[in-house]
Amino acid sequence: MFKTVKRIIHWCGAFKKNLYIGFVFSFFSGWFAAMPVIWAAFLIGRLVESAGRGEKVSTARVGKSIGILMLFIFLRFLFDYLRARFQEAISYELIARDRLAVGDALKRVSLGYFQNMNTSTILNSITTGLHTLEGMGIRMIDNFVGGYLNFVCILLWLTYINWKVGLIAIAGAVLSLVFLLVISRYSTQNAPVLAEANRDLTGATLEYARGLAVVKSFGRAGASMDAMRKACRDSRDINLKIEWGYIPFNALHLLALKTASVAISVAAFYLGITGQLDFTSVILVVLLSFHVFGSLEPISDCAHVLAIIDDALNHLDALTGESFIDADGRQIKIDHYNIEFRNVDFSYGEGQSRRQVLQNVSFKIPQNTVTAIVGPSGSGKSTICNLIARFYDVDCGSVSVGGHNVKEFTCDSLLSNISMVFQNVYLFHDTIRNNICFGKPDATQEEMIEAAKKACCHDFIMELPDQYDTFVGERGARLSGGQKQRISIARVFLKNPPILILDEATSALDNESERWIQHSLEELSRNRTTITIAHRLSTIKNADEIIVLTENGIAERGTHETLLDKNGIYAAYYNMT
């Protein structure tokens, strides 16, 4: 519990100063929260003593007392306001920072990271985990630290009146702390289990949503919901288990505090009867006995939630602390765009699941040429493209761009020279304008339209109701496959990269759409270093060089004509089409 508090304070970073200032205001807020009680007890005592002496209470004295009481109340809320001003914005600033940090981290890790990390884990950490920190992190710290600060304020008053009642208050707080530590340990043990259940629920929900088209087509909605139902039941059962385990210790924590309050009141009456306290002091101690532990009662929730926050911080650290693939990289400006593979080995997976894809692969691609890569599925065609963009690192050998090993670049520096057109196009749930301008956000209207015309998509965009301001839907669902691909090509035209990678960009299209796209790709490839992976060999006839890959590496290389003349693997592929 205390470790988590320290961790959250450390998490605040540059905002620690605001946090500490908030604690000071919280202390004074607690002080002035106690003052009305103290003042009321003082007035009651004086009024009783005056009545006992038969003295008349003046109206002016009563009015003055009420004025002082209102001043204390005002000061309490003033310090509460000042505390909130300094502390409430901290979590929102920090979460905004951390969400961006997670986004940057995910961009800079190897794609192999995502093979071992479930999407639901990442999503749950970014949403549920960070939302817990955002909504509860600073609040729990304030409740915990502020609660004990308020307790200390009233404890000082009790001890000033009589040290014996102060000791009783301390004993009650210590006993409650024992139960709080038990709650904290119990919650810490169960927080990872709860987080895992939440991740499973998120994953099951995502899987159901993603497969909804298949669900509908097979008419098996009931069966498809089984995993989601199980995840819901597991989440419910785990939450109930945690809650049933939490309740008894919370009750003991509250019992300790209430018992101590009663003990303080009994002690006050005893001290009054024995003449050790005057009447006013007895009234004051009795009233404070029901107020002294008020700030400690909610801390049981803090102990419970702090464990969940600690688990969320663990996942945040795991995401942002992952080894960046470009940790040693730097910004490099290159003056040519040759690409070279030297004795490259590469494998997917680790241990027994390790699968070697490339072995001792070497070739060079001169700048401003078109190189096509063909071969059977699993031969490493897409892997070569991924290694150029440094989505993965080679096991052995080197990949260089512009005469520099790709490991010398930062990801942003390397990828500023590269654009990729994939088979499966991803469009953001946004307007056509913003999707095209994704690669160059500061593009002018004229530049965007020119890029769209080069990609042969301007005409169909202008026929849409909102033209370039048309929303494409999630994953571009409102557009056809060919339309989506043309927009993705327009995006590349606008970025105008010196290196272009085409990874089976037309394989998912019909013949008519492919003709449109192929024309756009030929235009796009001019005066660029282009690597293309094609399933239809007719589209790569004009390539400057064709590399034929097999499971054993590079089997053949040459132009379309020379490879046909060899009557080898490429010729066999070509004759089959």
C-alpha positions as CSV (number, residue, x, y, z in Angstrom):
1,M,0.0,0.0,0.0
2,F,2.7,2.5,1.0
3,K,4.8,1.3,-1.9
4,T,2.0,2.0,-4.3
5,V,1.5,5.5,-2.8
6,K,5.2,6.2,-3.4
7,R,5.0,4.8,-6.9
8,I,2.1,7.1,-7.8
9,I,4.0,10.1,-6.4
10,H,7.0,9.1,-8.6
11,W,4.6,8.7,-11.6
12,C,3.6,12.3,-11.2
13,G,7.1,13.4,-12.3
14,A,7.1,17.1,-13.1
15,F,3.7,17.5,-11.3
16,K,5.1,16.4,-7.9
17,K,5.3,20.1,-6.9
18,N,1.5,20.6,-7.5
19,L,0.8,17.4,-5.7
20,Y,2.8,18.5,-2.6
21,I,1.2,21.9,-2.6
22,G,-2.2,20.2,-2.7
23,F,-1.2,18.2,0.3
24,V,-0.5,21.4,2.2
25,F,-3.9,22.8,1.3
26,S,-5.4,19.5,2.3
27,F,-3.8,19.8,5.7
28,F,-5.3,23.3,6.2
29,S,-8.6,22.1,4.9
30,G,-8.6,19.3,7.6
31,W,-7.6,21.9,10.2
32,F,-10.5,24.2,9.3
33,A,-12.8,21.2,9.0
34,A,-12.1,20.6,12.7
35,M,-12.4,24.2,13.8
36,P,-16.2,24.5,13.6
37,V,-16.5,21.4,15.8
38,I,-14.0,22.9,18.3
39,W,-15.6,26.3,18.2
40,A,-19.1,24.8,18.7
41,A,-17.9,22.7,21.7
42,F,-16.3,25.8,23.1
43,L,-19.5,27.8,22.7
44,I,-21.7,25.1,24.2
45,G,-19.4,24.8,27.2
46,R,-19.4,28.6,27.8
47,L,-23.2,28.8,27.3
48,V,-23.7,26.0,29.9
49,E,-21.3,27.6,32.3
50,S,-23.0,31.0,31.9
51,A,-26.4,29.5,32.4
52,G,-25.2,27.8,35.5
53,R,-24.1,31.2,36.9
54,G,-27.4,32.8,35.8
55,E,-25.7,35.1,33.3
56,K,-27.5,36.4,30.3
57,V,-26.0,35.6,26.9
58,S,-25.7,38.8,24.8
59,T,-27.0,38.8,21.2
60,A,-23.8,40.5,20.0
61,R,-21.7,37.6,21.4
62,V,-23.9,35.1,19.7
63,G,-23.6,37.0,16.4
64,K,-19.9,37.2,16.7
65,S,-19.6,33.5,17.4
66,I,-21.7,32.6,14.3
67,G,-19.6,34.9,12.2
68,I,-16.4,33.2,13.4
69,L,-18.1,29.8,12.7
70,M,-18.9,30.9,9.1
71,L,-15.4,32.1,8.6
72,F,-14.0,28.6,9.5
73,I,-16.5,27.0,7.1
74,F,-15.5,29.4,4.4
75,L,-11.8,28.8,4.9
76,R,-12.3,25.0,4.9
77,F,-14.0,25.2,1.4
78,L,-11.4,27.7,0.2
79,F,-8.5,25.3,1.0
80,D,-10.5,22.5,-0.6
81,Y,-10.9,24.6,-3.7
82,L,-7.2,25.4,-3.8
83,R,-6.3,21.7,-3.3
84,A,-8.5,20.7,-6.2
85,R,-7.0,23.4,-8.4
86,F,-3.5,22.1,-7.9
87,Q,-4.3,18.4,-7.9
88,E,-7.3,17.6,-10.0
89,A,-5.7,18.3,-13.4
90,I,-2.6,16.2,-12.7
91,S,-4.1,12.9,-13.6
92,Y,-5.5,14.1,-16.9
93,E,-2.2,15.7,-17.9
94,L,-0.3,12.5,-16.9
95,I,-2.7,10.2,-18.7
96,A,-2.6,12.3,-21.9
97,R,1.2,12.0,-21.7
98,D,1.2,8.3,-21.1
99,R,-1.3,7.5,-23.9
100,L,1.0,9.3,-26.3
101,A,4.0,7.5,-24.7
102,V,2.3,4.1,-25.3
103,G,1.5,5.1,-28.9
104,D,5.1,6.0,-29.5
105,A,6.3,2.8,-27.8
106,L,4.1,0.6,-29.9
107,K,5.4,2.3,-33.0
108,R,9.0,1.7,-32.1
109,V,8.9,-2.0,-31.0
110,S,9.5,-4.9,-33.3
111,L,6.4,-6.4,-34.9
112,G,7.5,-9.6,-33.2
113,Y,6.3,-8.0,-30.0
114,F,2.7,-8.2,-31.3
115,Q,3.0,-11.9,-32.0
116,N,3.6,-12.5,-28.3
117,M,1.2,-9.7,-27.0
118,N,-2.5,-10.1,-27.4
119,T,-4.4,-7.1,-28.8
120,S,-6.8,-7.2,-25.9
121,T,-3.9,-6.9,-23.4
122,I,-2.7,-3.7,-25.1
123,L,-6.2,-2.3,-25.5
124,N,-7.1,-3.1,-21.9
125,S,-4.0,-1.4,-20.6
126,I,-4.5,1.7,-22.7
127,T,-8.2,2.0,-21.9
128,T,-9.2,0.3,-18.6
129,G,-5.7,0.6,-17.0
130,L,-5.1,4.2,-17.8
131,H,-8.7,5.1,-17.1
132,T,-8.3,3.7,-13.6
133,L,-5.2,5.8,-13.2
134,E,-6.9,8.8,-14.6
135,G,-10.0,8.6,-12.5
136,M,-8.6,7.1,-9.2
137,G,-4.8,7.7,-9.1
138,I,-4.5,11.2,-7.7
139,R,-7.9,10.9,-5.9
140,M,-6.7,7.9,-4.0
141,I,-3.4,9.6,-3.1
142,D,-5.3,12.6,-1.8
143,N,-7.8,10.4,0.2
144,F,-4.9,8.4,1.7
145,V,-2.4,11.2,2.5
146,G,-5.1,13.8,3.1
147,G,-7.1,11.4,5.3
148,Y,-4.1,10.9,7.6
149,L,-3.2,14.6,7.5
150,N,-6.8,15.4,8.7
151,F,-6.5,12.8,11.4
152,V,-3.2,14.3,12.6
153,C,-4.9,17.8,12.8
154,I,-7.6,16.5,15.2
155,L,-5.2,14.2,17.0
156,L,-3.1,17.2,17.9
157,W,-6.1,18.9,19.4
158,L,-7.1,15.8,21.4
159,T,-3.5,15.4,22.7
160,Y,-3.4,19.1,23.6
161,I,-6.5,18.7,25.7
162,N,-5.4,15.4,27.3
163,W,-2.6,13.0,26.2
164,K,-4.6,10.0,27.4
165,V,-7.4,10.5,24.8
166,G,-4.7,11.1,22.2
167,L,-3.2,7.7,22.9
168,I,-6.6,6.1,22.5
169,A,-7.0,7.8,19.1
170,I,-3.5,6.6,18.0
171,A,-4.4,3.0,19.2
172,G,-7.6,3.0,17.1
173,A,-5.7,4.3,14.0
174,V,-3.0,1.7,14.4
175,L,-5.5,-1.1,14.8
176,S,-7.4,0.0,11.7
177,L,-4.1,0.3,9.8
178,V,-3.5,-3.4,10.5
179,F,-6.7,-4.3,8.8
180,L,-6.0,-1.9,5.9
181,L,-2.7,-3.7,5.3
182,V,-4.5,-7.0,5.2
183,I,-7.0,-5.5,2.7
184,S,-4.1,-4.2,0.6
185,R,-2.3,-7.5,0.6
186,Y,-5.5,-9.3,-0.3
187,S,-6.3,-6.9,-3.2
188,T,-2.7,-7.0,-4.4
189,Q,-2.9,-10.8,-4.7
190,N,-6.1,-10.6,-6.7
191,A,-5.5,-7.5,-8.8
192,P,-3.6,-9.5,-11.5
193,V,-6.4,-12.1,-11.6
194,L,-9.0,-9.3,-12.0
195,A,-6.9,-7.7,-14.8
196,E,-6.6,-11.0,-16.6
197,A,-10.3,-11.5,-16.4
198,N,-10.9,-8.0,-17.8
199,R,-8.4,-8.6,-20.6
200,D,-10.2,-11.9,-21.5
201,L,-13.6,-10.0,-21.5
202,T,-12.1,-7.3,-23.8
203,G,-10.6,-10.0,-26.1
204,A,-13.8,-12.0,-26.3
205,T,-15.8,-8.8,-27.1
206,L,-13.3,-7.8,-29.8
207,E,-13.3,-11.3,-31.3
208,Y,-17.2,-11.4,-31.4
209,A,-17.3,-7.9,-33.0
210,R,-14.6,-8.8,-35.6
211,G,-16.3,-12.1,-36.6
212,L,-19.8,-10.7,-36.7
213,A,-20.0,-11.2,-40.5
214,V,-19.1,-14.8,-40.1
215,V,-21.5,-15.2,-37.2
216,K,-24.3,-13.9,-39.3
217,S,-23.4,-15.9,-42.4
218,F,-23.5,-19.2,-40.4
219,G,-26.5,-18.2,-38.4
220,R,-24.7,-19.3,-35.2
221,A,-25.0,-16.2,-33.0
222,G,-25.7,-18.3,-29.9
223,A,-22.6,-20.5,-30.3
224,S,-20.4,-17.5,-31.1
225,M,-21.3,-15.9,-27.8
226,D,-20.1,-18.8,-25.7
227,A,-16.6,-17.3,-25.2
228,M,-18.1,-13.9,-24.4
229,R,-20.5,-15.4,-21.9
230,K,-17.7,-17.3,-20.2
231,A,-15.6,-14.2,-20.0
232,C,-18.6,-12.3,-18.5
233,R,-19.2,-15.0,-15.9
234,D,-15.5,-15.2,-15.0
235,S,-15.3,-11.5,-14.6
236,R,-18.4,-11.5,-12.4
237,D,-17.2,-14.4,-10.3
238,I,-13.8,-12.9,-9.7
239,N,-15.2,-9.5,-8.8
240,L,-17.6,-11.2,-6.3
241,K,-14.8,-13.3,-4.8
242,I,-12.7,-10.2,-4.3
243,E,-15.6,-8.3,-2.8
244,W,-16.6,-11.1,-0.4
245,G,-13.0,-11.3,0.8
246,Y,-12.7,-7.5,1.1
247,I,-15.9,-6.9,3.1
248,P,-14.9,-8.7,6.4
249,F,-11.6,-6.8,6.8
250,N,-13.3,-3.5,5.9
251,A,-15.9,-4.2,8.6
252,L,-13.1,-4.8,11.1
253,H,-11.3,-1.6,10.0
254,L,-14.5,0.4,10.6
255,L,-15.2,-1.5,13.9
256,A,-11.7,-0.5,15.2
257,L,-12.4,3.1,14.4
258,K,-15.9,3.2,15.9
259,T,-14.7,1.4,19.0
260,A,-11.9,3.9,19.5
261,S,-14.4,6.8,19.1
262,V,-16.6,5.3,21.8
263,A,-13.5,4.7,24.0
264,I,-12.5,8.3,23.6
265,S,-16.0,9.5,24.7
266,V,-16.0,7.2,27.7
267,A,-12.5,8.4,28.7
268,A,-13.7,12.0,28.4
269,F,-16.7,11.4,30.7
270,Y,-14.4,9.6,33.2
271,L,-11.8,12.4,33.1
272,G,-14.6,14.9,33.6
273,I,-16.2,13.0,36.5
274,T,-12.8,12.7,38.2
275,G,-12.1,16.4,37.7
276,Q,-9.2,16.0,35.3
277,L,-11.2,17.8,32.6
278,D,-13.5,20.8,32.8
279,F,-17.0,20.7,31.2
280,T,-16.0,22.5,28.1
281,S,-13.1,20.1,27.4
282,V,-15.4,17.1,28.0
283,I,-17.8,18.4,25.4
284,L,-14.9,19.2,23.0
285,V,-13.4,15.7,23.3
286,V,-16.8,14.0,22.9
287,L,-17.6,16.0,19.7
288,L,-14.1,15.4,18.3
289,S,-14.3,11.7,19.1
290,F,-16.9,11.3,16.4
291,H,-14.9,13.5,14.0
292,V,-11.4,12.3,14.4
293,F,-11.7,9.2,12.4
294,G,-14.0,10.5,9.7
295,S,-11.2,11.0,7.2
296,L,-9.8,7.5,7.9
297,E,-13.0,5.5,7.2
298,P,-12.8,5.8,3.3
299,I,-9.2,4.8,3.3
300,S,-10.3,1.1,3.1
301,D,-11.4,1.8,-0.4
302,C,-8.0,3.4,-1.1
303,A,-6.2,0.3,0.1
304,H,-8.5,-1.8,-2.2
305,V,-8.1,0.5,-5.3
306,L,-4.4,1.1,-4.8
307,A,-3.7,-2.5,-5.5
308,I,-5.6,-2.2,-8.8
309,I,-3.7,1.0,-9.6
310,D,-0.4,-0.8,-8.9
311,D,-1.3,-3.5,-11.4
312,A,-2.2,-0.8,-14.0
313,L,1.2,0.8,-13.4
314,N,2.8,-2.5,-13.9
315,H,1.2,-2.9,-17.3
316,L,2.0,0.7,-18.2
317,D,5.6,0.1,-17.4
318,A,5.6,-3.1,-19.4
319,L,4.3,-1.3,-22.5
320,T,6.5,1.8,-22.3
321,G,9.5,-0.1,-21.0
322,E,9.7,-2.5,-23.9
323,S,13.0,-2.4,-25.8
324,F,12.7,0.0,-28.7
325,I,14.0,-1.4,-31.9
326,D,15.6,2.0,-32.7
327,A,16.9,2.8,-29.2
328,D,20.4,3.4,-30.6
329,G,19.2,5.0,-33.9
330,R,19.7,8.6,-35.0
331,Q,18.3,10.9,-37.6
332,I,20.1,10.3,-40.9
333,K,19.7,12.1,-44.2
334,I,20.8,9.9,-47.1
335,D,21.9,11.1,-50.6
336,H,21.0,8.0,-52.5
337,Y,18.4,5.2,-52.2
338,N,20.2,1.9,-53.0
339,I,19.0,-1.0,-51.0
340,E,21.3,-3.9,-50.1
341,F,20.9,-7.3,-48.3
342,R,24.2,-8.9,-47.2
343,N,24.1,-12.6,-46.0
344,V,20.8,-12.1,-44.3
345,D,19.3,-14.8,-42.0
346,F,15.9,-14.3,-40.4
347,S,13.6,-16.5,-38.3
348,Y,10.1,-16.0,-36.8
349,G,9.4,-17.1,-33.3
350,E,11.7,-18.4,-30.5
351,G,12.7,-21.8,-29.1
352,Q,10.9,-24.8,-30.5
353,S,8.5,-22.6,-32.5
354,R,11.3,-20.9,-34.3
355,R,10.9,-21.0,-38.1
356,Q,13.7,-19.8,-40.4
357,V,12.4,-18.0,-43.4
358,L,15.6,-16.4,-44.9
359,Q,19.0,-17.9,-45.1
360,N,22.1,-16.2,-46.4
361,V,20.1,-13.9,-48.7
362,S,22.2,-11.3,-50.6
363,F,21.1,-8.8,-53.3
364,K,21.3,-5.2,-54.3
365,I,18.6,-2.9,-55.6
366,P,19.9,0.2,-57.4
367,Q,18.0,3.4,-56.8
368,N,15.3,4.4,-59.3
369,T,14.8,0.8,-60.4
370,V,11.9,-1.6,-60.1
371,T,12.7,-5.0,-58.5
372,A,10.0,-7.7,-58.3
373,I,10.1,-10.5,-55.9
374,V,8.2,-13.7,-56.6
375,G,8.0,-17.1,-55.0
376,P,5.7,-19.5,-53.2
377,S,3.9,-18.6,-50.0
378,G,6.2,-18.7,-47.0
379,S,9.4,-18.2,-49.0
380,G,10.0,-14.8,-47.4
381,K,8.8,-12.2,-49.9
382,S,6.9,-10.1,-47.4
383,T,9.6,-10.7,-44.8
384,I,12.1,-8.9,-47.1
385,C,9.8,-5.9,-47.3
386,N,9.4,-5.9,-43.5
387,L,13.2,-6.0,-43.0
388,I,13.7,-3.0,-45.3
389,A,11.3,-1.0,-43.2
390,R,12.8,-2.5,-40.1
391,F,9.6,-3.9,-38.7
392,Y,11.9,-6.7,-37.6
393,D,15.7,-7.0,-37.1
394,V,17.7,-9.7,-39.0
395,D,19.2,-12.6,-37.1
396,C,22.4,-12.3,-39.0
397,G,23.8,-10.2,-41.8
398,S,22.7,-6.6,-42.6
399,V,20.2,-4.6,-44.5
400,S,21.2,-1.2,-45.7
401,V,19.4,1.8,-47.2
402,G,21.3,4.6,-48.8
403,G,24.6,3.0,-47.7
404,H,23.6,3.0,-44.0
405,N,22.6,-0.1,-42.0
406,V,18.9,0.3,-41.1
407,K,19.9,-0.2,-37.5
408,E,21.6,3.2,-37.6
409,F,18.3,5.0,-38.2
410,T,15.5,5.9,-35.9
411,C,12.2,4.5,-37.1
412,D,10.9,7.9,-38.1
413,S,14.1,8.7,-39.9
414,L,14.1,5.5,-41.9
415,L,10.4,5.4,-42.7
416,S,10.4,9.0,-43.9
417,N,12.0,7.6,-47.0
418,I,9.7,4.7,-47.4
419,S,6.0,4.1,-48.2
420,M,4.3,0.8,-48.4
421,V,1.1,-0.3,-50.3
422,F,-0.3,-3.5,-48.8
423,Q,-2.8,-6.1,-50.1
424,N,-5.1,-5.4,-47.2
425,V,-5.7,-1.6,-47.1
426,Y,-6.4,0.1,-43.8
427,L,-8.3,3.3,-43.9
428,F,-9.1,5.2,-40.7
429,H,-12.6,6.0,-39.6
430,D,-12.3,9.5,-40.9
431,T,-12.9,11.5,-44.1
432,I,-11.3,10.7,-47.4
433,R,-9.4,14.0,-47.1
434,N,-7.8,13.1,-43.8
435,N,-7.0,9.5,-45.0
436,I,-5.2,10.8,-48.1
437,C,-3.4,13.5,-46.1
438,F,-2.3,11.0,-43.5
439,G,1.2,10.9,-45.0
440,K,1.5,14.7,-45.3
441,P,-0.9,16.4,-42.9
442,D,0.2,19.9,-44.0
443,A,-0.7,19.2,-47.7
444,T,-2.6,21.9,-49.6
445,Q,-5.9,21.3,-51.3
446,E,-4.3,21.4,-54.7
447,E,-1.6,18.9,-53.6
448,M,-4.2,16.5,-52.3
449,I,-6.4,16.7,-55.4
450,E,-3.3,16.2,-57.7
451,A,-2.4,13.1,-55.7
452,A,-5.9,11.7,-56.0
453,K,-5.9,12.3,-59.8
454,K,-2.6,10.4,-60.2
455,A,-4.2,7.5,-58.2
456,C,-7.3,7.6,-60.4
457,C,-9.6,8.2,-57.5
458,H,-10.6,11.9,-57.9
459,D,-13.5,11.2,-60.2
460,F,-15.3,8.7,-58.0
461,I,-14.6,10.9,-54.9
462,M,-16.3,13.9,-56.6
463,E,-19.4,11.7,-57.2
464,L,-19.8,11.1,-53.5
465,P,-22.3,13.2,-51.5
466,D,-19.6,15.0,-49.4
467,Q,-16.8,14.5,-51.9
468,Y,-13.4,14.7,-50.0
469,D,-15.3,15.2,-46.7
470,T,-17.1,11.9,-47.0
471,F,-16.5,9.6,-44.0
472,V,-15.3,6.2,-45.2
473,G,-16.6,4.2,-42.2
474,E,-14.7,1.8,-39.9
475,R,-11.8,0.3,-41.9
476,G,-13.2,2.0,-45.0
477,A,-16.4,-0.1,-45.0
478,R,-18.4,2.4,-47.1
479,L,-16.0,2.0,-50.0
480,S,-15.2,-0.9,-52.4
481,G,-11.9,-2.7,-52.3
482,G,-10.7,-1.0,-55.4
483,Q,-11.7,2.5,-54.1
484,K,-9.9,1.9,-50.8
485,Q,-6.8,0.8,-52.6
486,R,-6.8,3.9,-54.9
487,I,-7.1,6.1,-51.8
488,S,-4.2,4.3,-50.2
489,I,-2.1,4.9,-53.4
490,A,-3.1,8.6,-53.4
491,R,-1.8,8.7,-49.8
492,V,1.6,7.5,-51.1
493,F,1.6,9.9,-54.1
494,L,1.1,12.8,-51.6
495,K,3.9,11.6,-49.4
496,N,6.1,11.2,-52.5
497,P,8.7,8.9,-50.9
498,P,11.9,7.9,-52.7
499,I,11.5,4.2,-51.8
500,L,8.2,2.4,-52.6
501,I,7.3,-1.1,-51.4
502,L,4.3,-2.8,-53.1
503,D,3.2,-6.0,-51.2
504,E,0.8,-7.8,-53.4
505,A,-1.1,-4.5,-53.7
506,T,-3.6,-5.9,-56.3
507,S,-4.1,-9.5,-55.3
508,A,-7.4,-9.0,-53.6
509,L,-9.0,-7.0,-56.5
510,D,-11.1,-8.0,-59.4
511,N,-9.7,-7.7,-63.0
512,E,-11.4,-4.3,-63.7
513,S,-10.2,-2.8,-60.4
514,E,-6.7,-4.2,-60.9
515,R,-6.4,-2.5,-64.3
516,W,-7.1,0.9,-62.6
517,I,-4.8,0.2,-59.8
518,Q,-2.0,-1.2,-62.0
519,H,-2.0,2.0,-64.0
520,S,-1.7,4.0,-60.8
521,L,1.1,1.8,-59.5
522,E,3.1,2.2,-62.7
523,E,2.8,5.9,-62.4
524,L,3.7,5.8,-58.7
525,S,6.8,3.7,-59.4
526,R,8.5,6.1,-61.8
527,N,11.7,7.6,-60.6
528,R,11.6,5.7,-57.3
529,T,13.4,2.7,-55.9
530,T,10.6,0.2,-56.1
531,I,10.2,-3.3,-54.6
532,T,7.1,-5.1,-55.7
533,I,5.7,-8.5,-54.7
534,A,3.2,-9.7,-57.2
535,H,1.0,-12.8,-57.5
536,R,0.2,-12.0,-61.1
537,L,3.5,-12.3,-63.1
538,S,2.0,-10.4,-66.0
539,T,2.2,-7.2,-63.9
540,I,6.0,-7.4,-63.4
541,K,7.1,-8.0,-67.0
542,N,8.8,-4.6,-67.2
543,A,10.7,-4.9,-63.9
544,D,14.4,-4.1,-64.1
545,E,15.1,-7.3,-62.1
546,I,13.0,-10.2,-60.9
547,I,14.2,-12.2,-57.9
548,V,12.7,-15.7,-57.5
549,L,12.6,-16.9,-53.9
550,T,12.2,-20.4,-52.6
551,E,12.4,-22.0,-49.2
552,N,16.1,-22.4,-49.9
553,G,16.7,-18.7,-50.7
554,I,17.2,-16.9,-54.0
555,A,16.8,-19.5,-56.8
556,E,16.9,-17.2,-59.8
557,R,17.2,-13.5,-60.7
558,G,17.1,-11.6,-63.9
559,T,14.7,-9.8,-66.3
560,H,11.5,-11.3,-67.5
561,E,13.0,-12.4,-70.8
562,T,16.2,-13.9,-69.4
563,L,14.3,-15.9,-66.8
564,L,11.9,-17.2,-69.4
565,D,14.9,-18.2,-71.5
566,K,16.3,-20.2,-68.5
567,N,13.1,-22.2,-68.5
568,G,13.4,-22.7,-64.8
569,I,11.2,-22.0,-61.8
570,Y,10.1,-18.5,-63.0
571,A,9.2,-19.9,-66.4
572,A,7.2,-22.7,-64.7
573,Y,5.3,-20.1,-62.6
574,Y,4.6,-17.9,-65.7
575,N,3.3,-20.8,-67.8
576,M,0.9,-21.7,-65.0
577,T,-0.8,-18.3,-65.1
